Amino acid sequence: MTNYLNPFLPWVGGKRSVADHIIPHIPSGLNTYYEPFLGGGALFFRVKERFHNHALSDINLRLTTSYNAVKKAPEAVIAKLKEHGEKDSKNYYFQLQAACDQNDPVETAAKFIYLVSKAFYGLYR
């Protein structure tokens, strides 16, 4: 049984499978965890309890927007994801993929999470 959270997104190139090899090389006594390549967050979720502060980043704006929306408004993101689930179909997936992003972080997060979770091995483009 694990005492840590698992990533809420599948992520190609994620560190989930190598986390057990990386963790022993993280120096002890550090206050802040810096993650420049967040992705699915597998390593972060495994080590976050060891650090007082966390600095998470990624070049993917939809990804960072999704993390912030899940942190600030998880119920709203879940409700929107349920709406996507009710409309789930191949055509809906491609319509949503082609749609322009909204300025609403909850909308962006739900769309991104839905598309990534439905994509082949999480390879959303």
Secondary structure as GFF3:
##gff-version 3
##sequence-region A 1 125
A	DSSP	three_ten_helix	16	18	.	.	.	ID=ss1
A	DSSP	alpha_helix	19	22	.	.	.	ID=ss2
A	DSSP	three_ten_helix	23	25	.	.	.	ID=ss3
A	DSSP	beta_strand	32	35	.	.	.	ID=ss4
A	DSSP	alpha_helix	42	47	.	.	.	ID=ss5
A	DSSP	three_ten_helix	48	50	.	.	.	ID=ss6
A	DSSP	beta_strand	53	56	.	.	.	ID=ss7
A	DSSP	alpha_helix	61	72	.	.	.	ID=ss8
A	DSSP	alpha_helix	74	86	.	.	.	ID=ss9
A	DSSP	alpha_helix	90	98	.	.	.	ID=ss10
A	DSSP	alpha_helix	105	118	.	.	.	ID=ss11
A	DSSP	three_ten_helix	120	122	.	.	.	ID=ss12
###
